[in-house]
């Protein structure tokens, strides 16, 4: 079994790290450069940077901030937000990103996933799926959780894999910021039916939540934000806890 990964996430708005609940009521959570450096020292396995308003504001990702953060970290760095074409990906990779996360643009133009995977390699293309449970189904949402679709999240995950993506970032809007635990059912379904790594996101609140998402949700990695930003859980303690429960951890 591959080692599980612990991944802090920097949700960025106006150059600051923010965090909300169910993608709403955003509050300031700190300087993203300082947080990125802190997580490197803490032993995070990767870092994800999401410019959460770029698509809705119809603008590009904050390149200068990506460059600044990349200078202070030495762990894999995934960047998303506002990516619409191959040139955007090239610029982010040249600015210090190791992988890119794409959401709305990929849904609107699925061929983009194939083009990106062929040009840059599947290993650096992450399909970000914001999903919400409603009417007895997990549905794909776009534009930072603002626009619902008629597509089931599992179907979109399968299509993303078939189009060449190397990883899936699966965020439950229902669980986001609630600290009530990850969405085990949809994460397990995607993890079992799509043969690429799945990062679970949304709902981390206590140590047991990470054990559950790895053991029962079958996730390959677990992402969290506020509990790390505010030091409610520190990564060394989390890894020690998981190792003691025989979860393979880096």
Secondary structure, DSSP 8 states (H G I E B T S, - for coil): ---BEEEEEEEEETTEEEEEETTEEEEEEE-HHHHHHHHHHHT-SEEEEEETTTTTTT----HHHHHHHHTT--SEEEEESS--SHHHHHHHHHTT-SEEEE-HHHHHTTHHHHHHHHHH-GGGEEEEEEEEEETTEEEEEETTTTEEEEEEHHHHHHHHHHTT-SEEEEEETTTTTT-S---HHHHHHHHHHSSSEEEEES---SHHHHHHHHHTS--SEEEESHHHHTTSS-HHHHHHHHHHTT--B-
